[in-house]
Amino acid sequence: MKSYRRELWFESPKRREIIHITAAVRECLRESGILEGLCLVNAMHITAAVFINDNESGLHQDFETWLEKLAPEKPYTQYRHNGFEDNADAHLKRTLMGRSVTVAVSEGKLDFGPWEEIFYYELDGRRRKRVLVKIIGE
């Protein structure tokens, strides 16, 4: 069995941003040479998420609206975590959106259903963060 590991780095100028990363993950798969296996895509920061869904801007705005209703950023004083930092809402939003995704690799391709794409969701940006891509298989 072969194993491949690569980190993808992001720096969002905004506090929250959804970044389409499917092409970068496909490039990792091509570099790996793995034809059959599994591809893990994992946010390496507690205030970022990785998810699979449709690449549609209205839906992405719906995620933002929904998450803001469930864990509003402000007032910062509503969270016990906030003190040195003001990012308690980002921790909660990450829990809802998820840390990682796993995609089957078949015949050298990501084995997606219709409309599925991979996204990195920055929830407390304005600094450099990373995603781990780990691919195992033959």
Secondary structure per residue as TSV (DSSP state, phi and psi in degrees):
chain	resnum	aa	ss	phi	psi
A	1	M	-	360.0	139.3
A	2	K	E	-99.3	157.1
A	3	S	E	-137.0	141.2
A	4	Y	E	-134.5	140.0
A	5	R	E	-139.6	132.9
A	6	R	E	-150.0	145.1
A	7	E	E	-104.9	134.4
A	8	L	E	-105.8	129.6
A	9	W	E	-107.2	143.1
A	10	F	E	-135.7	148.8
A	11	E	E	-141.6	103.0
A	12	S	-	-88.5	132.9
A	13	P	S	-75.4	-12.6
A	14	K	S	-105.2	161.9
A	15	R	S	-65.3	-44.2
A	16	R	S	-127.8	137.4
A	17	E	E	-160.9	137.9
A	18	I	E	-98.5	125.3
A	19	I	E	-118.2	123.5
A	20	H	E	-74.9	117.9
A	21	I	-	-119.6	10.8
A	22	T	H	-56.6	-44.9
A	23	A	H	-61.1	-40.8
A	24	A	H	-66.4	-37.8
A	25	V	H	-69.3	-39.5
A	26	R	H	-61.0	-38.8
A	27	E	H	-64.0	-40.4
A	28	C	H	-60.1	-44.5
A	29	L	H	-61.9	-42.7
A	30	R	H	-60.5	-46.5
A	31	E	H	-61.1	-34.5
A	32	S	H	-68.3	-30.0
A	33	G	T	74.4	5.4
A	34	I	-	-81.1	131.7
A	35	L	-	-104.0	-29.2
A	36	E	S	-136.7	125.9
A	37	G	E	165.0	-146.1
A	38	L	E	-134.0	145.2
A	39	C	E	-122.1	118.1
A	40	L	E	-100.3	133.0
A	41	V	E	-124.3	116.5
A	42	N	E	-130.9	123.6
A	43	A	E	-68.8	131.2
A	44	M	-	-100.5	19.0
A	45	H	S	-137.2	142.3
A	46	I	T	-72.3	-9.6
A	47	T	T	-116.9	34.1
A	48	A	E	-142.2	155.5
A	49	A	E	-132.7	160.8
A	50	V	E	-127.9	134.9
A	51	F	E	-147.8	163.8
A	52	I	E	-115.3	131.4
A	53	N	E	-169.2	-168.1
A	54	D	-	-76.9	141.8
A	55	N	-	-87.5	75.0
A	56	E	-	-134.4	122.2
A	57	S	H	-61.4	-35.9
A	58	G	H	-62.9	-41.3
A	59	L	H	-64.7	-40.6
A	60	H	H	-63.2	-38.9
A	61	Q	H	-66.7	-34.7
A	62	D	H	-63.1	-39.9
A	63	F	H	-58.5	-47.0
A	64	E	H	-60.9	-45.7
A	65	T	H	-63.7	-45.9
A	66	W	H	-61.7	-48.4
A	67	L	H	-65.1	-37.0
A	68	E	H	-67.2	-31.3
A	69	K	H	-69.5	-39.7
A	70	L	H	-76.6	-37.3
A	71	A	S	-141.7	76.7
A	72	P	-	-64.2	141.8
A	73	E	S	-62.2	-43.3
A	74	K	-	-120.9	152.7
A	75	P	-	-75.1	140.9
A	76	Y	G	-60.3	-27.9
A	77	T	G	-71.1	-8.4
A	78	Q	G	-74.0	-11.7
A	79	Y	-	-112.9	134.8
A	80	R	S	-69.0	-29.9
A	81	H	S	-63.0	-36.6
A	82	N	-	-69.2	130.6
A	83	G	S	-170.5	-84.2
A	84	F	S	-67.2	-38.3
A	85	E	-	-114.5	167.9
A	86	D	S	-124.2	37.7
A	87	N	-	-119.0	23.6
A	88	A	H	-56.7	-39.0
A	89	D	H	-60.4	-36.6
A	90	A	H	-65.3	-38.5
A	91	H	H	-62.1	-44.1
A	92	L	H	-67.4	-42.5
A	93	K	H	-63.3	-38.6
A	94	R	H	-62.3	-40.0
A	95	T	H	-59.8	-38.5
A	96	L	H	-72.2	-40.1
A	97	M	H	-83.7	-25.8
A	98	G	-	102.9	152.0
A	99	R	S	-85.5	-35.1
A	100	S	E	-153.7	167.3
A	101	V	E	-133.3	152.6
A	102	T	E	-124.7	131.1
A	103	V	E	-123.7	133.0
A	104	A	E	-65.6	146.4
A	105	V	E	-112.4	122.0
A	106	S	E	-132.4	125.9
A	107	E	T	54.0	38.2
A	108	G	T	76.4	12.7
A	109	K	E	-127.3	151.1
A	110	L	E	-66.7	127.2
A	111	D	-	-90.9	79.8
A	112	F	-	-92.6	155.4
A	113	G	-	-84.0	176.3
A	114	P	T	-57.1	134.9
A	115	W	T	72.1	-0.2
A	116	E	-	-75.4	134.1
A	117	E	E	-142.4	161.3
A	118	I	E	-105.6	137.5
A	119	F	E	-131.8	144.0
A	120	Y	E	-100.6	130.2
A	121	Y	E	-115.2	104.8
A	122	E	E	-79.4	124.8
A	123	L	S	-114.2	-7.9
A	124	D	S	-153.8	68.5
A	125	G	-	-78.4	-156.5
A	126	R	S	76.8	22.8
A	127	R	S	-156.0	163.4
A	128	R	E	-73.6	131.3
A	129	K	E	-140.0	167.6
A	130	R	E	-137.4	160.7
A	131	V	E	-124.4	137.9
A	132	L	E	-95.0	130.7
A	133	V	E	-112.2	118.4
A	134	K	E	-124.7	122.7
A	135	I	E	-122.6	129.2
A	136	I	E	-128.0	146.7
A	137	G	E	153.2	-159.3
A	138	E	-	-118.3	360.0
